[in-house]
């Protein structure tokens, strides 16, 4: 296809015939390729007309953008900015980056900073961060931290202090929380431990993570904050995390736990009982307990103590409507061993089918299957 003037080019580019438009665009693409290979120039009228079509938002806009970004010209920067902002294609984002990275530092910071904080497109976000690596010292603190987190370059993380705390907190709750957490753990000069200076300001998800991490590292601050959390009116998630850490930190004084054995929330009661090591009056607590979850934890405790005084209480659990409680009672009785045989055989004579079934299961697990048939007959 031969084009004699810009006017003819304009007509073909705007033609309703899709085939014609495709032919001229392919021809222009080949011409641009040759110019690039041979170091020649591109007709300015053609460039201007392509840019005019690009600005009109014509159906072939991606073609226009590609051609205008293929070789540097007086429209490349404008198209690069537009495509970097709007394109969903990673190819166009990276193609645009070739021109944006050449912008003066001040202009580049102003243009790219919003994209560093915009996580709607991972490729664009990371590309923006990468293009700011040589002007890192002049970035705003929030831009600098995000860029350091997502950049492919080894950028320094700002220290955690009173001026950077809010920025760090935003990232710990932001779109890349795991990157922020790992970065905080990697900071030298006890960066992670400094987080506990601001304990009262930490949202629950951050506080629970910090408490678990400090416990894993066996830091002294973990013991202090677990105790503080259990003595204060903490929210449920933090209290449950404190119980979880309590078990790992081997507290000797269990007075903190006992106060929670009667908590109104069954999840709290269950967690407190679960981590305790002292042998309490589990029978009386089991008799008063209404929550299945808490009953299961108490039965586990009774299994651990292997106290023969618990036998009849455990047999009584065979009548419970919950199969989980009946099964857990069987576990506890099996743990007690031979001393449970007589009560279990007596249970076989009960009319309650749940009691019979649980007794059969327990005797079978104790290796007394022969006596099961005899007693049932």
PyMOL commands that set and color helices and strands:
alter all, ss='L'
color gray80, all
select helices_A, chain A and resi 6-13+18-38+44-56+61-70+76-86+90-100+105-117+122-130+133-138+141-150+165-172+177-186+193-201+204-216+220-231+236-249+255-258+266-275+282-288+292-305+308-319+323-347+353-365+369-376
alter helices_A, ss='H'
color red, helices_A
deselect
rebuild
show_as cartoon
